[in-house]
Amino acid sequence: MDFTDASNHFREPAVSLTPPYDSNIPLTVLVSSRAVIFDEENNLVVSPATLTLSPQTGTIISILPTILPASSFPANTQYIDHTPHLLLPGLVDAHVHLNEPGRTEWEGFNTGTRAAASGGVTTVIDMPLNAIPPTTTLIGLKEKIKAAEGKCWVDVGFYGGIIPGNSQELLPLVQAGVRGFKGFLIESGVDEFPAVSASDVALAMTTLASTPTTLMFHAEMIPPITASVGDDVQVSLPPLSPSGPLTSYSTFLSSRPPAFETYAIEEILSLSHLAPALHLHIVHLSAIEAIPILRAAKDRGVNITAETCFHYLALAAEEVAEGDTRHKCCPPIRSSSNRDGLWDELAKPDSVLQTIVSDHSPCTPELKLLPESLSHGCGAHAEVKGVNGEIISSKEAEEKEKGDFFASWGGISSVGLGLPILWTAANARSSSISILDVVRLCAVNTSAQVGLSHKKGALRPGMDADVCVFDDSAEWVVGREEMLFRNKVSPYQGRTMKGSVRETWVRGTKVFERGGSNLGFVGKGGVPAGRLLLERRKI
């Protein structure tokens, strides 16, 4: 699949005329000397632009590649000139763990989507774990919908999960509006979402073979001969013969070599013939050794894509301090040379890396086992609850070694920080990745990945009026007040960022304004106005 082709399936005109001056339709008009729009040849360009939005329908009425003055519109028009800031389509983060219901002490719809809105993300797609129940059944999806209603600051879609024994649930979940499915080829770390075997994957592929959906995989498997950590992805016992101290990141990294990823991807590809039309997708690809395998598969006609994450592009193993488990995730953050390889791949016109996402996977501060020097201000809870709900006594918690990369939960918290993270990293390396590429990788392609390219991920007439106002030159330091997700535990804390989201508009309504009232959440009287995206997927 080429996501660019998919995004053109519902192509609307790039530009259209504005309503007549004497129109009685309430309008909002956003203008800037710089906006990322499509030209008449359907190429993304940076251009002066006038965006006319309808707050009533929540859609874009028209786009003109020039700045019209306020006098061109009816007197009751809300007219805002954002020059010199960039007008971008709202980002679509296609990989977020919101954890509600069941683990709301980790994250929730309210806090997670507030954080997303503050970073110009107007749509998030929630992963089927780590909520309880997971979204592996129709009943589980209904529980998730019930938990989300009235709490979302941006629009939210849902993935279903594949686990052993739930193949009969997959088509009902498609009918109910899930945007795709995810399975783990290695244990997930939570009891309610076990790993799938090759036979489970084969059954899922044949069940979904003719369905417009995306089948996604956490692609890690333990190769037949390995000195690995064991089966658990997120929390595990150390190797019998660790290569160094358990508080050293290099010890953890050596226990999860690139072969974990390449072996899993080869397993998936070996089954792809069972459903040649089904879109397969590798989530959070970390190891560059997997890239030639995927490219060869695409050359053979396999319908497969991959994503990478902000943390793999911004962080490097050599930079992780002793015991700083804020950096732990699976697959792991690898070397700076591996990071360079990911950037090189993204710059290729035929890159197998089609999207960039956050994989926001938070937990409580206690589960990160941060050393005292790093845990100050993280907002620890009085009661310590384990990954699978067990209550851990204060004595047991104290006995756990702080900074143990094997015992700590694996996941990076970053929802809402992705745009400045990516922009900062791109600028630091004088990358060939431009703001047009950022929009393509984080909005146009992510919306196509989940079948929403007819309404999300681009500034086009007729599509949802989701807009991010981005100051690409602003510099700021990530502090607690900038991390709006529930638990203030992130490897980006204290880092200087380039680029700041000034405003976020969802379906024609401004939901976030930096420096505004109510901590910036200004839309709809300061209450959540996001919608749940439950239409059945068509492409």
N, C-alpha and C positions, 0 to 999 in steps of 0.2 A: 504494500500500500504506500502510495505517495500522499502525504497529508495535504499537500498543496492541491492535488487533483480533487481530493475529497472536499476541501473548503470551497472549491469552485462549483460543486454540484448544485448548490442553491444560490448561485451567483446573482446578486442584484446589481443594478447599475452603479458604477463607481461614483457618479455625481448625478444630481438632479436639481431641478429648479426649486427655489424657495416658495412658500405660500405667498399669495398676493398680499400687498401692503395692508389692505383693509380686512384681512382675515380676522375672525373673532376667536379663532383657536388659540388657547393659551400656549405660548411658546417659550422655550428656553433656547438661547443662542449662545454657543461657546465659540470664540474665535481665538486664533493665535497665528503668529508668523511661522510657527512650526507645528505641524501635525503629521502623524503617520497615517496616510490614507492610500487608496488605490487610484492609480491614474487610469486613463481610458483604455490602456492596453493590459489592465489588471496587474500591474506591477506595484509593489509597495514602494512609496516614495515619501520623502519629507517635503512638505509643501505648506505654504500659507493655506488656511482653511477657515470656512464658516460652517459650523455644524448647527443645524436647526433640529431641536429635539421636541418631542411631544410628551410632556409630563402625564397627559391623560392616557395615551396608549403605551407609554414607556419605550417608544421606538424612535429611531432616527428618521426624520422627515426628509432632510436633504443635506447634501454636502457640496460645497463649492470650493474649488481650489484657489480661493482668493479671500481677502478680508472685506466683508461688507460692513458699512458703518451702521450704528444703531438706528439711524434715521431710515434705514431700508425696511424696518420692521414696525409692526403696530406698537402703539405707545405702551401697551400692557405687557410687552415682551421683557422677559428677564434676559439681559444682555451682559455677558462677561467677557472681557478681553484678557486672555491669559498670556499674552506675549510678554517675555520671550520663552515661557515654559512650553514644554511639549504636550500636545494632546495625543494620548495613546488609547487604543482600545483597552478596556478593562482586561486584566490578565485572567487566565483560566488556569488555576492550579489543579492539575489532574491527579494529585497524589497527596492526600491529607488524611491523617488519623485524628478524628474528633472524639472518639472513645465514649460517646454517650449513646445509650444508657450503660450503666454498669461500672464504668471507670471514670466517672466525672471528676474525681480528685486529680486525674491526669490532665484532662481537657474537657471541653464541652462545646456545644453548638454556639452558645452566647460568646464565650471568651475567644474561641477559635476563629469565629467569623468576624468578630470585632478586629482581631489582629489582622486578618486577611484584608478587611476594608481599609485599614490604615496603611496598607502597602500597595494599594491600587489593584488588588485582586477582587474581582466582582463575581467570580464563580469558583467554587471549590467542589471537588468530587471526593466524597468521603469513602475511605477504605472500609472493607467489610469486617475488619478487626481494628481495634481491640475493644470494641463494645461487648457488652453482655446483655442479651444474646448477640452473637455475630450475625451478619447479614448473609446467612447461608440457607435460610428458609424464607418462605413468604411471611410466616409469622414473625420472624426476626426483622424483616424489612418493615412490617407494620409497626413493630415496637420502636424501631428507629425513627420512623416518620412521626409517630406520636411524641417522641422525645424532642424532635426538632421543631415542631410547630410553634411559631411565635417567638423563636429564639435566635433566628438567623439574620445577620446584618447584611449578608450578601446572598446570592442565589446558590443553592446547594443541590448537587446530584449525588447519586449513590451507586457504588459498585456492589455486586454480589460476590460471594466467595465460593470456591470449590474446595470441598473436603471429602474424605472418604464417605461414600454412602449417600451423598445428597444429589445425585444426578437427576432424580425425578423432580427436584426443586428448580432446576435451571431455567426451563422454558416458562414456568409460571413467574419467575423473577423477571425474565425478559418482558413478559406481558405487563408486569407491574411497573416497568420503567427504569430498571437498573441500566447503567451506562456501559457495563462490561463486567468481567469476572476476574478474580485474582485467586491464585493458588500458590502454595509454598512447596517447593521440592525438598525442603529441609524443615525441621521442626520450627514453628513460629515463635515459641517461647511462652505461648498462652495455651492453656489446656483445651479451650473450646474451639481452637482452630488448628487441627492437626495437619501434618504434611500429607501430600498426595503421592501415590505410587504411579508408576508408568501406566498401569491398568486404569487407575482413576483418571489420569490425564487423557488416555485414549477414549474413555467413555465420555468425558466432557467434550472432547473434540467432535466426536461423532454426533453427540446430542445437539451441539450448537453449530454444526457444519453449515447449515443453510440459513443461519440467523444473522441479521445485521448487528453484530456485537464485537467486542474485543476480548480475547482470552489472554490474560496477563499472568506472568510468572515471576515470583521471587526466585531467581535463578542462582541458587547455590545448592550444590550437592557435595557430599564427601566422596572424593575419589576412592577407588578400591584400596589403594595403598597410601596412607597419609599419617602424619604426626599431628593430626588436627585436634580440635577441642572437644569433639563429640558432636552429638546431633543438634543440640539446642542452638538456635540462632541468636537470641537476645541475651540469655543468661546461661552460663555453662560452668562446669567444672574445668579446671585447667588441664592441659596435657599431662600425661604421666611424667614426661621429661620436658618441662617448659624450657624455652631457649633463653630465658632470663627472668628477672623479677616480674611478678604479676602486676606490679604497678607501672611497669615500663610499657609504653605503647608498642615498641618494637617487638616485644614478646607476643602481644596480642596479634599484631599484624602478621607475624610469621606463622601463626596458627591458622590463618585464613588466607591461603595463597590464591593467586589468580585461577588455579586449577579448579577451585570450588565453582567458580562462575563458568568457566569453559566447559567443564564436564556436564553441568546442568543444561547449558544451552545446547550442547550436542544431543542430550537426551530428548529435549523438546523437538529439535529438528528431526530426529529419527522417527518421530510420530506425526510430523506435519502432513505427510501424504494422506492421512486419514480424513483431513478436512482442508483441501487445497484452497478453498475460497475464504476460509475463516481467518480473520485478522489476528495474528499472534503478536504479543508485545512483551518485551523484557523490561521489567521495572528496575529502577535505580542501578543501571550498569556502572560498574566501578573500574573493572580491569580492562586495560586496552588490549590485552591478549584476545579478548572476545570479539573485537571489531572485525578482523579478517574472516572469522568464522561466519559472522552475520552477513558480511558483504558477499561472501561466496554463496551463501544461502539465497540472498536476494537475487544474485546473478542467475541462480537456478530457477528463479520464479517463485520462491517461497514468500508468502505474504507475511512478512515479519518486520517489526520495527523495534526500536529501543529508545529509552529515555536515560538521561543522567540527571544528577541533582546539583543544586547550588553548592553543597558542601564538597563534592568531589572536584568542583572547578575552582573553589576558593581556598580550600585548606589542604595541607600536606602533612604526611606522617612525620617528617623531620621536625616539624614545628610544634608537635604535641608535647607539652611538658609532662614531667613525671606525675602520674596519678590524675591527670586531667580528663576524667571520664566523660566530660561534656562532649568530647570528640568521638565517643564510641558509637558506632553504628555497624550494621551488617547489610551488604558487604562493607568492608572497612574503607576508610579514607586511606589512600595509598600514597606512594612517593610523589615528590614534585615532578619527576620525569614522567610518571604515569599521568599526572595532572596535565602536563604539557601535551601529552598524546591525546587526551580528551579534547583539549582546545584545538589541536590540529585537525582532529576529525570533524569537529563542529564547523570548521571553516571550509570544508569540502562541499561542493554543490550536490554531491550524491551521498552525503553523510548518512550512515545508518542510525545516528543519534538524531532523532526527529523532534524531540521535545526535551525541555528542562523543567523540572518540578521541585517542590520542596521536600517531599517525603517527610513532612512534619510528623514526628513520632515522639511525643513528650511522655514524661512520667513525673511522679512526685520527686522532689529533691532527694529524699532518703534512698530511693532506688538507684540513684546515680552513684551513691557511695563516695561523694566528693570529699577530699581532704578538707580539714578545717580551714586551711588557707584559701580555699576556693569556694566554700559553701556559704560564706557570710552573705546575707542579703538574699538568699535563694527562696526564702519563705517556707522553711521546713514545717511539717505538720507535727502536732503533738503525738498523734497515733500513727504508728508505722504499720502500713499494710503491704503485704508482699504482692508479687506480680499476679498471683492467682487467688488473691483475696485473703490469704492467711494473715492473722494478726501476729506481728513480730514484737516480742517484748523489748523494752528498752535495753535490757541486758544483752539479748541476742543481737540487737542492732549495733550495740557498741562493740560486740565481739567481731563483727564483720570488718575485714581490713579495708580501710578507706583508700580509695584510689585503685582498687582491684578492677582491672579492665575485663576480667572474665566474669566476675560476680555481679557487676553493675548492669543495669538495663541498657540496651543498645538502641539509640534513636537520637536524632538531632532535632532540636526545636528551632524553627525558623519561619513559620508561616507569617506572611506579611513583611518579611525582610528580604525576600528573594530578589526583587528588582534592584535595590541598592547593592546587594551582595554581588549580583552578576555584573552590574555596571561598574562597580569598584574594581572587581577582578579584571574585567575587560580593559579598563583604562590603565591599570597597573602594568599590564603586559603589552601595551600598544597593540592590542589584538585587532585582527581584521574583522572581528565581530562588531557590527554597528547596531544602532538602535533599531534599524529595520530587522536585523537578525533576532534581536531580543523579542520584538513583537511576533515574528514568525515562530520562534521556538517556544514562547511562553503564552501565546494567545491564539494565533491562527492555527497552529498545528495541534495544540492541546485541545482546542475545541473540536477539531476534526477527529482526534483520537477517541472522543467520547460521543461522537455523533451529534454535536451541537453547532456545527459550522453554519447552519442556516439562521442562527440567531445570536451566537456568541463569538467573541474572539476577533472581531474586525469592525472597523468603522465603515459601514455601508448603509445606504438608505434602506429602510425596511427592517433592519436588524435592531436588536435591543440596544437602547441608548446607554451602554456601559462605557464609561470614559474614565481614564486615569490622567490626572494633570501632574506632570513630572518635571521637577526642577533638576535637570541633569548636571548642574554645576555646584549645587549645595553640598557642603561637607558637615558632617555631624558624627557624634560618638554614640554608639549603642549603649544605653544605660537601662536600668530597670524600667523607667517610664516609657521607653520606646518598645519594650517587649510586652505586648498586650495579651499574649497567650497566658494561660493560667499560671504556669510555674516558670519562674524567671531563671531558667537554667539553660544556657545556650553558649556555645563556643564563640559566638560573635560578640558577647558582652565585652565592652571596653575597646572594641575595634572602631577605627575611623572609617566611615562610609562616604562614598561620593554618590550623590543623587538622592533626592527626597521627594516623596509623594506629597503634593500639596492638597489635592482634592480627589475624591473618588465618587463617581456617579453610577448608580445602579438603576437601569431602566428609567432614565430621565430625572431621577431624584438624587440630589447630593446627599450622600450618607456620611461622608467624612470630610472634614476641613481642618487641616493642621492649624492648631492654635484657636480653634473655634470653641464654642460653649459645649458643655457636657463632654469634656475631654476630646472634643472634635467630632463627636457623633451627633450630627446636626439634623439628619433627615427624619421626616415623618414624626415630628414632635419628640425626637430623641428616643424613639422605640424601634426595635428591629422591623425591617420591612422586606427582608429577603424572602424569596419564594423557593419552594421545593420543586425540583425539575423532575417530574414523574411522567412526562409524555413518553410513549413507547418509541424506542429508537427506530429510525427508518434507514439510516446509512451508517 
